[in-house]
Amino acid sequence: MVLGRRRRGASGHGPQGTAPAAPGERADQAGPAVREADDGQAASPGLSRRAVLGMAGGGIAAAGLAAGMAGGVAVGRSTAAVAPGAATYPFTGRHQAGIVTPAQDRMYLAAFDLTTTSRADLTTLLQAWTTMAARLTQGLGAGETGFASGPYDAPPQDTGEAADLPPAGLTLTIGLGRSLFVGPAGAPVDRFGLADRLPDALVDLPHFPGDALDPARSDGDLVVQACADDPQVAVHAIRNLSRAAFGIAQIRWTQLGYGRTSTTSTAQSTPRNLFGFKDGTANLKAEETDALEE
């Protein structure tokens, strides 16, 4: 026996525990072959404990990766299924949306004064608002061409503040003021031939003790209530409706609101407002179908 020489395996073709080297390959680069057992008997072909643990670890890592990927897919699907702000309510229907629709968290209220005495102009405005509101409440732009397209020499049909935002449950409710029918208080005039259609219940509110109302922030010929779960969506809607009214009506006053403090459904509770009161508990509910028809 020569010291320093590597003991050869039973086959005599390479170092113990290795397979014969391929042509051009060093013997110490050859792969594992038959291992010799401690008792001198050839062990069954297999892997070392280290290799087994290594492969097991790799398997665990692969399983973990697969689980992570599956988890990612599951989370992605779950997120898509409950995407916040994706709710929509149709603008058209038997009753206007925004009255017994599930109350949203934000509101933008705008009153308008008409600057025309033409009934045809009033009709044109309400038709334009109807078309625009039907689009906005579904998460679409105010016009067909959007805010970054359309004719080069024309203004965009949409101001773009709600681009890439979800509909956020936007509802647009349009109301008619008493002055639309009979003119402003103290100066009655039938500008549009609608005096005979004034609803009996549409009366001026009386003065209440402690009132200190600003006439400039009261009344109005038309009022638009924009409700949404995103304030930017509500503001965007009012801004585009006011643009469409150019030359026919102008904003008289606006008011932002936040925090749902009323309920429009028996499924909703009535939270307290900033004064600590519960308001709106007697409001009309969506489930009160008979009352809705009154």
C-alpha positions, 0 to 999 in steps of 0.5 A, spaced: 500 500 500 502 506 498 501 512 502 497 518 499 494 513 494 486 514 494 483 507 495 479 504 489 473 502 489 471 494 487 470 496 480 477 499 480 475 504 475 475 510 480 475 513 487 471 509 492 464 512 491 464 515 484 462 512 478 467 512 472 469 518 469 467 520 462 472 521 457 475 528 458 473 528 465 477 528 471 475 522 476 474 527 482 468 530 477 464 523 476 458 523 479 456 518 485 455 511 484 454 505 488 457 506 496 460 501 500 457 499 506 461 500 513 461 492 513 464 492 506 458 490 502 455 494 497 449 498 499 444 500 494 444 505 490 442 512 493 443 519 496 447 521 502 444 524 508 446 531 506 444 530 499 437 527 501 436 533 506 438 538 501 433 535 496 428 535 501 430 542 503 429 544 496 422 540 495 420 544 501 422 551 498 419 549 492 413 547 496 413 553 499 414 557 493 408 553 490 404 555 496 406 562 496 404 563 488 397 559 490 396 564 496 398 570 491 393 568 486 388 567 491 389 574 494 389 577 487 382 573 486 379 575 493 382 583 492 378 583 485 372 580 487 371 585 493 375 591 489 373 597 493 369 603 490 367 598 484 359 599 486 355 602 481 347 605 481 344 606 474 341 613 473 335 612 470 329 608 473 322 609 476 325 613 482 332 617 482 338 614 485 341 617 491 334 617 495 333 610 498 340 608 495 345 605 500 348 612 503 355 613 501 360 616 505 361 623 501 357 628 498 357 634 494 351 639 493 350 644 488 345 649 487 344 653 480 341 659 478 338 659 471 341 665 467 336 664 461 328 665 460 328 660 455 324 654 456 328 650 450 334 652 454 332 649 460 330 642 456 337 642 453 340 643 459 336 637 463 337 633 457 345 634 457 345 633 464 341 626 464 346 623 458 352 626 462 349 623 469 348 616 466 355 616 464 358 618 470 355 614 475 357 608 471 364 610 472 365 613 465 367 620 462 363 625 462 363 625 454 365 620 449 372 623 447 374 623 455 379 628 457 385 627 453 382 626 446 378 629 441 379 635 436 385 638 437 382 645 437 376 644 442 376 643 449 376 636 452 369 633 454 371 631 461 376 635 466 379 628 468 379 628 475 376 622 476 380 618 471 383 611 473 378 612 479 372 607 480 365 609 480 365 609 488 357 608 488 356 615 485 349 617 485 346 624 482 340 626 484 337 633 481 332 637 484 327 643 482 327 649 486 321 653 488 323 659 484 324 655 478 316 655 477 314 661 480 321 665 480 325 668 487 321 670 493 319 677 493 319 677 485 314 672 482 315 671 475 313 665 471 319 665 467 318 658 464 311 657 464 311 652 469 307 656 475 301 651 474 305 645 475 308 647 482 307 641 487 303 643 493 308 641 498 314 645 495 313 651 499 318 656 502 321 654 509 318 659 515 323 662 519 326 658 525 328 661 532 336 662 531 336 662 524 342 667 521 341 664 514 345 667 508 341 669 502 347 668 497 347 661 500 340 659 500 335 657 495 336 656 487 333 654 481 336 647 480 340 643 485 344 637 484 346 632 490 352 628 488 354 622 493 359 617 493 364 613 497 370 618 494 370 625 495 374 626 488 369 622 484 363 627 487 367 633 486 368 631 479 361 630 477 359 637 479 364 640 476 363 637 469 355 638 470 357 645 471 361 646 465 355 643 461 351 648 464 355 654 461 351 659 458 344 657 461 345 656 469 351 658 474 353 655 481 349 659 486 352 655 492 356 649 494 357 645 500 361 639 501 359 633 506 362 627 509 361 622 514 355 618 513 350 620 519 343 617 516 340 611 513 336 609 507 335 602 509 333 597 514 340 594 513 344 600 515 344 603 522 344 610 524 351 613 526 351 619 530 353 626 527 358 631 530 353 633 535 352 627 538 345 626 535 342 621 531 339 624 525 335 621 519 332 615 523 325 617 520 328 617 513 324 613 507 327 606 507 328 602 501 324 597 503 318 601 504 316 600 497 309 603 498 311 610 501 316 610 495 310 610 490 307 616 494 
